[in-house]
């Protein structure tokens, strides 16, 4: 066999090794799939403690947070600091420089340098998509979301 001559099995082996390396790099740096580990995100996301043992899987974008900070209400995935083998899936409520308090089941936020506390709300379009009409009343209008 002449030196430098490539055989089909070698080409296939190199292609397979390259594909495996690319998949590992993609998983480590770009996207990763996670199973929700607990029921703490219900009813939005179901974890392993959910009724009938139903659970959701999510895809985590690892690349975007290298270019920007997380925004309020985004779902983030991180390793639990006291046990690095566990992943936590949580929703961002507070941002840097804010104080938080929970009162009456509501989360209140006080931005840095301000004296007033407020309940953070999602944008109006997102709120409308989550709300459902309970009773048919042709005279009812959503006064709070018209602004």
N, C-alpha and C positions, 0 to 999 in steps of 0.2 A: 504494500500500500504506500503510495507516495505521501510525503510529508505535506501538510497543509490541505490535503483533500478532505472534504467534509462528507460524512456519511449521513444517510437519512435519520438513523437513530440518534445521532449526536445533535442534529438540527432540532429534532423533536424534543430532546431532553433540554436543550438550551431555551427553546420556546416555553416549555412547561415551567422551568425555573424562573424565567422572566415574568411569566404570568403570576406565579405564586408571590414573587417579590413585589410586583405591582399591586396585587390584592392586599398584601400585608401593609404596605405603605399607605394605600388608600384608606384602609380601616383605621390605621393609627393616626393619620393626619387630617382626613377629610370627613368621612361619614362612619357612623357605627350604629348598629341596631341594639336596642335595649328592651328588656321586658320590665314592666312596671313592678317594682319589688313589694309594694304595700298598698293598702287601700286608702292612704292619706290624701290622694288627689281626687277621690270620688266626689261628685258624680261625673266630673269631666273625663278623668282617666281611671280605668279600673286596674287594680293590682291583684296580687295573688290571694288576698284575703277577701275578695269580693264574693257575693253570692254565686253559687253554682261553679265556683272556681274559674270564673272568667277573668281574663286579664288582657291588657292592651300591650302592644309592642309599639315603640316609637323609634324614629330615625333621628339621631343627633348630628347636627351640623357642627363639626369641630373647628372649621376654618373661619367662620364669620367672626368669632370673638377675638381673633387675632387682630382684626381691623376695627372693631367697635365694641362698646360696652353693652351688657344686657340691658334691655328696656323693661319698664314696669309691665307686669302680667305675662312676660314670656316664660315658657317652661325651660328650665335648665337642668342639666344632669351633671353631677359631680360625685367624686369619691368621698365617702364618709371619713372625716379626719381621724376618728378613733379606731376605725377598722377599714383599711384601704381595700379590702376585698369586696366591700359593699358599695353599690351605687345608689345615690339618692336622686329622685326625680321630684323637683319642687318648682313652684311658681314664684317669680320675683315680685315682691311687694314693695320693699323699701329700696331706695337708691342712696348712693353715697351722700353724706351730709344731712340726711333726714333723721328725725326721731319718729319712732312708731309707738303706738299704744293700741291695745284692744279693749274696747269698752262696749258692752251690750251686744257682743257678737260681731261688731264692726271693727275694721282696721282703720285707725286714724293716723294721718301723716302730718308732721310739722316740718316743712322745708327749712333748711338752715337760714337763719337771719329773719325769719318771720314769726309772728306771735300767734297767728291763727292756725288751728287744727282743722283738717278737712278729710273727708272720706274720699280716697282716690276712686275714680270711675273710669271704666273703659270708654273709648270713643263712642259717640252716639250710634253710629252705624253698627258697631259690634253689639251694643246693648239691644238694639232693635232686632237683630238676628237671633238673639237668645230668648227674647220674651215671647210668650204664647198667650193668645186671648183665652180667657177662662170662660166668659159668657158672651153670647152675642148681644151687643147693645149698640144699635146704630148711632146713638147719640154720644157714644164715648169717643174721646180723642186723647191722644197722648200729649198732654200739655208740656210735660217735663222734657220731652225729647224733640220738640219742635224748634228749639232755639239753635 
